[in-house]
Amino acid sequence: MCTGPLHDAREDQVFVANAEHFVRLWRANLHEDQKPLAQGTPDSWMKDRKYAKAAGGFSRGETDPVPLAEAMLDVRENPNLSLRTTGAGWMSRRRPHDRPPLYSAGLTLGNGYTRTIWLLANGARSFPVRARASDGAGLLHRLVGEPDFPLTWIADFGREDF
C-alpha cells in the first residue's frame, strides 16, 4: 500500500488502524450512503460490485501499490437532546448515565471503500489509513489506532510505500 499523493504537508497523516475498532466506529457513521457498506459482513462485502477490482489492485504488490483509504472523524451535535425542567424552570436532576450523549461520532471514508472491505473480508486485523489533521486524525488514532504504531505526518514519513 502507498500513501498516495501528498495534498497538504500540514494536514496529511497516516496511522495503523485496528480492524475491530475501525469497523465499530465505521458502523456508527452518520452518512446514510455509507451505512449499508459499513453494516456489511465479509460475505456481503465479497459480493460488492467492485470487490474483484480491489483484488486485482492488491495483486500487483510492490510494483503498483494501492493507495491508502482516507478516513475522517464525523462528530455531530445530538439533535434529540433536550433538557427536562421542573415546574419552577430548574433542570431536573438526573444521574449522568441517564443523560443522552451531547454528540454522536462515527468514522467516514472519503475514498477507499472497496480497498477497506477487501482488507476486512480477507481477515486483516490491522491496516494503514490516511487521515487529515482537520478531519480528526489525532482523535481517530486514539479511537481506532494500534497503540504500538504512532500517528505520523506523511511528509515526515520519508517514503510512500508501506
Salt bridges, closest charged atoms under 4 A:
ASP8 OD1 - ARG10 NE 3.25
GLU11 OE1 - ARG132 NE 3.85
ASP12 OD2 - ARG130 NH2 2.87
ASP12 OD1 - ARG132 NH1 3.38
GLU20 OE2 - ARG24 NH2 3.15
GLU32 OE2 - LYS35 NZ 3.77
ASP64 OD2 - ARG60 NE 3.00
ASP74 OD2 - HIS31 NE2 3.02
ASP74 OD2 - ARG76 NH2 3.14
ASP98 OD2 - ARG95 NH2 3.50
ASP98 OD1 - HIS97 NE2 3.66
